[in-house]
Amino acid sequence: MQISVNYRFLMRTTLTMTLATAVLGVLIIDLLGHHDEMVPLWGRQSMATDLLAFSLVFGGLLCCLVTRLTRKAIEKRKVVPLHWHLKSQTLIDRLPSTVLHRAFMLGLAGVLLATIMLELLNLKHVSRLPYHAYLLLFAMHAVSLAATITVMAVYRALSDRRITPLPAEPQKNKPAF
């Protein structure tokens, strides 16, 4: 059974974005270098600050980038736009139609993911993590953030009403018989 072009595009884009986000996220945290051997859960230089800021910024950037990639793929006819009936609208269809508003909303979704993870750590009474364990946790968060945002952004961009029509075929003069 062959996978449709939309699913192939979604899988390829999601894989690319998750790997790039994980690598960039860990590099940013490592380059900042403001953490000691033990990273606290709360505070100025903590897991909470890193995760919440990263989630908001990268969630928005990922949405903008993925929306642009999807729209270019639609223009080049590499993917097929979705034409859902109004009665079958999903929550993804209710995301804002403008890209910046949508990016902000998906950035907030990333903040929600980070907040849930921080609260789970708090419930487990984790107040500090070793730096290498924190990097692994951060990479896993970056992967889940990128996968979630990418899937939502691709589906929303596929259902945008910005589809450019095919160029019209030139009309040949028909002989008048």
Solvent accessible surface area in square Angstrom, and as a share of the most:
residue,aa,sasa,rsa
1,M,243,1.08
2,Q,151,0.67
3,I,84,0.43
4,S,56,0.36
5,V,57,0.33
6,N,23,0.12
7,Y,120,0.45
8,R,87,0.32
9,F,21,0.09
10,L,21,0.10
11,M,101,0.45
12,R,143,0.52
13,T,10,0.06
14,T,23,0.13
15,L,112,0.56
16,T,74,0.43
17,M,16,0.07
18,T,12,0.07
19,L,107,0.53
20,A,44,0.34
21,T,3,0.02
22,A,14,0.11
23,V,89,0.51
24,L,87,0.43
25,G,0,0.00
26,V,39,0.23
27,L,89,0.44
28,I,69,0.35
29,I,4,0.02
30,D,75,0.39
31,L,150,0.75
32,L,105,0.52
33,G,53,0.51
34,H,52,0.23
35,H,23,0.10
36,D,115,0.60
37,E,147,0.66
38,M,85,0.38
39,V,0,0.00
40,P,36,0.23
41,L,3,0.01
42,W,122,0.43
43,G,50,0.48
44,R,215,0.79
45,Q,96,0.42
46,S,0,0.00
47,M,0,0.00
48,A,8,0.06
49,T,61,0.36
50,D,12,0.06
51,L,0,0.00
52,L,58,0.29
53,A,55,0.43
54,F,15,0.06
55,S,0,0.00
56,L,71,0.35
57,V,81,0.46
58,F,28,0.12
59,G,0,0.00
60,G,13,0.12
61,L,105,0.52
62,L,8,0.04
63,C,0,0.00
64,C,41,0.25
65,L,83,0.41
66,V,0,0.00
67,T,1,0.00
68,R,155,0.57
69,L,71,0.35
70,T,0,0.00
71,R,37,0.14
72,K,90,0.38
73,A,7,0.06
74,I,11,0.05
75,E,85,0.38
76,K,132,0.56
77,R,107,0.39
78,K,129,0.55
79,V,4,0.02
80,V,89,0.51
81,P,23,0.15
82,L,34,0.17
83,H,134,0.60
84,W,81,0.28
85,H,121,0.54
86,L,128,0.64
87,K,184,0.78
88,S,63,0.41
89,Q,77,0.34
90,T,62,0.36
91,L,146,0.73
92,I,39,0.20
93,D,22,0.11
94,R,167,0.61
95,L,27,0.14
96,P,41,0.26
97,S,76,0.49
98,T,71,0.41
99,V,38,0.22
100,L,137,0.68
101,H,114,0.51
102,R,0,0.00
103,A,6,0.05
104,F,115,0.48
105,M,90,0.40
106,L,3,0.01
107,G,0,0.00
108,L,74,0.37
109,A,30,0.23
110,G,0,0.00
111,V,37,0.21
112,L,108,0.54
113,L,61,0.30
114,A,0,0.00
115,T,57,0.33
116,I,88,0.45
117,M,34,0.15
118,L,3,0.01
119,E,78,0.35
120,L,102,0.51
121,L,27,0.13
122,N,64,0.33
123,L,127,0.63
124,K,154,0.65
125,H,167,0.75
126,V,37,0.21
127,S,78,0.50
128,R,128,0.47
129,L,32,0.16
130,P,66,0.42
131,Y,35,0.13
132,H,147,0.66
133,A,41,0.32
134,Y,0,0.00
135,L,25,0.13
136,L,114,0.57
137,L,25,0.12
138,F,0,0.00
139,A,22,0.17
140,M,112,0.50
141,H,7,0.03
142,A,0,0.00
143,V,61,0.35
144,S,52,0.33
145,L,0,0.00
146,A,0,0.00
147,A,32,0.25
148,T,52,0.30
149,I,0,0.00
150,T,0,0.00
151,V,51,0.29
152,M,43,0.19
153,A,0,0.00
154,V,0,0.00
155,Y,51,0.19
156,R,25,0.09
157,A,1,0.01
158,L,3,0.01
159,S,9,0.06
160,D,9,0.04
161,R,167,0.61
162,R,139,0.51
163,I,59,0.30
164,T,64,0.37
165,P,118,0.74
166,L,127,0.63
167,P,116,0.73
168,A,97,0.75
169,E,141,0.63
170,P,114,0.72
171,Q,165,0.73
172,K,175,0.74
173,N,149,0.76
174,K,179,0.76
175,P,97,0.61
176,A,112,0.87
177,F,223,0.93
